[in-house]
Amino acid sequence: MKNLKILILEDDTVSAKLYELYLRKYFKEIHTIFLAHTLETALDCFFENKPNILFLDVNIGNDLVFAFLEKINTENVYKICITSHEHYAVKAYEFHIHNYLVKPVLIEKFIDVTTRAINWIANNDSKTITQNVAVNKSFIAISSANKVEIVGMENIIYLEAYGRYTIFHLKDAPIKMSTLNMGEYENLLDKNMFIRTHHKFIININEVRTIEKNVGYDCLMSNNKLLPVSKRKVSNLIQFLNLK
């Protein structure tokens, strides 16, 4: 994935530095963070550096951030508003803001929306690759309560839904639990490697040792876990494996 670049537009320098601290502490893969305290400096920074993710306060001095958004193309940019004012939410969504947070923002929520942004950028990058080129989505971000970990897709044996959370079963580490639900990850995983076989499981087909055909279908994974294939997913698995 491309080098992630973040622009924080916030006229309160303390808040801006706090967001920068969160990003550097919990997202080690982010190395480039720009701070802007006026619309003018934000515009200059945006056109010069082309950031992937924007953190935006609504009130910037005597101006509103919408004057900034009107002047830039944010089609491939993830936009997060963090503001003290709830009543600008409708206006914000007219500019296709992805997340609108009202201060004070809990660190868990900050981590959550930033993880969504990283995954959105990764997914968006893959869509820009031509059909003649193999998609290379080599990692995924796993967001927990106090950190975000970057995991190579080849290290994932399977994902397990656990209520509104997701458990990652990995080859080289203990299980990891994400605060995002499994549906969030389904569209981000490599479709040539992963398939949903059950409402509770998405498996890495490269980690399947055997497929047991008893009363139903079960997949024996490389960690010796036997995972059921739901009846309505059997045909998808057979088609995926070109068995018909």
C-alpha positions as CSV (number, residue, x, y, z in Angstrom):
1,M,0.0,0.0,0.0
2,K,1.1,3.6,-0.6
3,N,2.8,5.6,2.1
4,L,0.0,6.9,4.3
5,K,0.0,10.7,4.7
6,I,-2.2,12.4,7.3
7,L,-3.3,16.1,7.4
8,I,-4.7,17.4,10.7
9,L,-6.5,20.7,10.3
10,E,-7.2,22.0,13.8
11,D,-6.8,25.6,15.0
12,D,-6.3,24.4,18.6
13,T,-2.7,23.5,18.7
14,V,-3.1,21.3,21.9
15,S,-5.8,19.2,20.2
16,A,-3.7,18.9,17.0
17,K,-0.7,17.7,18.9
18,L,-2.9,15.2,20.9
19,Y,-4.2,13.7,17.6
20,E,-0.6,13.5,16.3
21,L,0.4,11.7,19.5
22,Y,-2.4,9.2,19.2
23,L,-1.4,8.5,15.6
24,R,2.3,8.0,16.3
25,K,1.6,5.9,19.4
26,Y,-1.0,3.5,18.0
27,F,-0.3,3.5,14.2
28,K,3.4,2.8,13.8
29,E,3.0,2.4,10.0
30,I,2.1,6.1,9.7
31,H,5.2,8.2,9.3
32,T,4.0,11.4,7.6
33,I,1.7,13.7,9.6
34,F,1.1,17.3,8.7
35,L,-0.4,19.9,11.0
36,A,-2.3,23.0,9.7
37,H,-4.0,25.6,11.9
38,T,-5.5,27.8,9.1
39,L,-7.4,27.1,5.9
40,E,-4.6,28.7,3.8
41,T,-1.9,26.5,5.2
42,A,-4.1,23.4,4.9
43,L,-4.7,24.2,1.2
44,D,-1.0,24.6,0.5
45,C,-0.2,21.4,2.4
46,F,-3.0,19.4,0.6
47,F,-1.9,20.4,-2.9
48,E,1.8,19.9,-2.2
49,N,1.6,16.6,-0.3
50,K,-1.6,14.9,-1.3
51,P,-2.6,13.4,2.0
52,N,-4.7,10.2,2.1
53,I,-6.6,10.9,5.4
54,L,-7.9,14.2,6.7
55,F,-8.7,15.0,10.4
56,L,-10.8,18.2,10.3
57,D,-12.1,20.6,12.9
58,V,-15.2,22.4,11.6
59,N,-14.5,25.9,13.1
60,I,-11.1,27.1,12.0
61,G,-10.7,30.6,13.5
62,N,-13.5,32.6,11.9
63,D,-13.9,30.2,9.0
64,L,-15.6,26.9,8.5
65,V,-13.8,23.9,7.1
66,F,-16.3,23.6,4.3
67,A,-14.6,26.5,2.5
68,F,-11.5,24.3,2.4
69,L,-13.4,21.2,1.2
70,E,-15.0,23.2,-1.6
71,K,-11.6,23.9,-3.1
72,I,-10.1,20.4,-3.2
73,N,-10.8,17.0,-4.8
74,T,-11.3,14.5,-2.0
75,E,-12.7,11.6,-4.0
76,N,-9.9,9.3,-2.9
77,V,-9.3,10.8,0.5
78,Y,-10.8,9.6,3.8
79,K,-12.3,12.5,5.8
80,I,-12.9,12.6,9.5
81,C,-14.5,15.5,11.3
82,I,-13.7,16.1,15.0
83,T,-15.6,19.0,16.4
84,S,-17.5,20.4,19.4
85,H,-20.5,21.2,17.2
86,E,-23.1,18.6,16.5
87,H,-25.3,20.9,14.4
88,Y,-22.8,20.8,11.4
89,A,-23.2,17.1,10.9
90,V,-25.8,17.4,8.1
91,K,-23.6,19.9,6.3
92,A,-20.6,17.7,6.7
93,Y,-22.2,14.7,5.1
94,E,-23.0,16.9,2.1
95,F,-19.2,16.9,1.6
96,H,-19.1,13.1,2.0
97,I,-17.4,13.1,5.4
98,H,-16.8,9.5,6.4
99,N,-16.9,10.0,10.2
100,Y,-18.2,12.8,12.3
101,L,-17.0,12.8,15.9
102,V,-18.1,15.2,18.7
103,K,-15.5,16.2,21.3
104,P,-14.4,14.9,23.7
105,V,-13.4,11.9,21.7
106,L,-12.6,8.6,23.5
107,I,-9.3,7.1,22.4
108,E,-11.1,3.9,21.5
109,K,-13.3,5.7,19.0
110,F,-10.2,7.6,17.6
111,I,-8.5,4.2,17.0
112,D,-11.6,2.7,15.5
113,V,-12.2,5.5,12.9
114,T,-8.5,5.6,12.0
115,T,-8.4,1.9,11.5
116,R,-11.5,2.2,9.2
117,A,-9.7,4.9,7.3
118,I,-6.5,2.8,6.8
119,N,-8.6,-0.2,5.6
120,W,-10.6,2.0,3.3
121,I,-7.5,3.4,1.7
122,A,-6.1,-0.1,1.3
123,N,-9.3,-1.3,-0.3
124,N,-9.5,1.8,-2.5
125,D,-6.0,1.3,-3.7
126,S,-6.8,-2.2,-4.9
127,K,-9.7,-1.0,-7.0
128,T,-7.4,1.3,-9.0
129,I,-5.2,-1.6,-10.2
130,T,-6.1,-2.8,-13.6
131,Q,-7.6,-6.2,-14.2
132,N,-4.4,-7.4,-15.9
133,V,-2.4,-6.8,-12.8
134,A,-2.6,-9.1,-9.7
135,V,-4.0,-7.3,-6.7
136,N,-1.5,-7.1,-3.9
137,K,-3.3,-6.5,-0.6
138,S,-0.6,-7.9,1.6
139,F,-1.7,-6.8,5.1
140,I,-4.7,-5.8,7.2
141,A,-5.1,-3.6,10.2
142,I,-6.4,-5.2,13.4
143,S,-7.9,-2.7,15.8
144,S,-8.1,-3.6,19.5
145,A,-9.0,-1.5,22.5
146,N,-5.5,-0.1,23.0
147,K,-3.6,-0.5,19.8
148,V,-3.7,-1.3,16.1
149,E,-1.6,-4.2,14.7
150,I,-0.6,-4.7,11.1
151,V,-0.8,-8.4,10.1
152,G,0.2,-10.0,6.8
153,M,-2.7,-11.8,5.2
154,E,-0.6,-14.9,4.6
155,N,-0.3,-15.3,8.4
156,I,-4.1,-15.5,8.8
157,I,-5.5,-19.0,9.2
158,Y,-9.1,-17.9,9.6
159,L,-11.4,-15.2,11.1
160,E,-14.1,-15.9,13.6
161,A,-17.1,-13.8,14.3
162,Y,-17.5,-13.2,18.1
163,G,-20.6,-11.0,18.6
164,R,-19.7,-7.6,17.2
165,Y,-16.0,-8.4,17.4
166,T,-13.7,-10.5,15.2
167,I,-11.1,-13.0,16.3
168,F,-8.1,-13.6,14.1
169,H,-6.5,-17.0,14.3
170,L,-2.9,-16.6,13.1
171,K,0.0,-18.9,12.2
172,D,2.7,-17.2,14.2
173,A,1.0,-15.6,17.1
174,P,-1.8,-16.1,19.7
175,I,-5.3,-15.1,18.6
176,K,-6.0,-11.4,18.2
177,M,-9.3,-9.8,18.7
178,S,-10.5,-6.8,16.7
179,T,-13.1,-4.3,17.8
180,L,-14.5,-4.3,14.3
181,N,-17.1,-6.9,13.1
182,M,-16.2,-9.5,10.6
183,G,-18.3,-7.9,7.9
184,E,-15.9,-4.9,7.9
185,Y,-13.0,-7.2,6.9
186,E,-14.8,-9.4,4.4
187,N,-14.5,-6.8,1.6
188,L,-10.8,-6.1,2.4
189,L,-9.5,-9.6,2.3
190,D,-7.9,-11.0,-0.9
191,K,-10.7,-12.7,-2.8
192,N,-8.3,-15.2,-4.3
193,M,-7.2,-16.4,-0.8
194,F,-10.2,-16.0,1.5
195,I,-13.8,-17.3,1.4
196,R,-16.7,-17.1,3.8
197,T,-17.8,-20.7,4.6
198,H,-20.1,-20.0,7.5
199,H,-21.7,-17.0,9.2
200,K,-19.0,-17.3,11.9
201,F,-16.0,-18.1,9.7
202,I,-13.9,-16.7,6.9
203,I,-11.1,-19.1,6.0
204,N,-7.7,-18.8,4.2
205,I,-8.0,-21.5,1.6
206,N,-4.2,-21.9,1.6
207,E,-4.5,-23.1,5.3
208,V,-7.0,-25.9,4.6
209,R,-5.5,-29.3,5.0
210,T,-8.5,-31.4,4.0
211,I,-12.2,-31.0,3.4
212,E,-14.2,-33.6,5.2
213,K,-17.4,-34.8,3.6
214,N,-19.5,-36.5,6.3
215,V,-23.1,-35.4,7.0
216,G,-22.0,-32.0,5.8
217,Y,-18.8,-30.3,4.8
218,D,-16.0,-29.4,7.3
219,C,-12.6,-27.8,6.7
220,L,-9.6,-29.1,8.7
221,M,-7.3,-26.1,9.1
222,S,-3.6,-26.0,9.5
223,N,-4.0,-25.5,13.2
224,N,-6.0,-28.7,13.5
225,K,-9.3,-26.9,14.0
226,L,-12.3,-28.4,12.2
227,L,-14.6,-25.7,10.9
228,P,-18.1,-26.4,9.6
229,V,-19.2,-25.2,6.2
230,S,-22.9,-24.1,6.3
231,K,-25.2,-25.7,3.8
232,R,-25.8,-22.5,1.9
233,K,-22.1,-21.9,1.6
234,V,-21.2,-25.4,0.2
235,S,-21.9,-24.4,-3.4
236,N,-19.7,-21.3,-3.0
237,L,-16.8,-23.4,-1.7
238,I,-17.2,-26.0,-4.5
239,Q,-17.2,-23.2,-7.1
240,F,-14.2,-21.5,-5.4
241,L,-12.2,-24.8,-5.6
242,N,-13.3,-25.5,-9.2
243,L,-14.7,-28.8,-8.2
244,K,-17.5,-28.6,-10.7
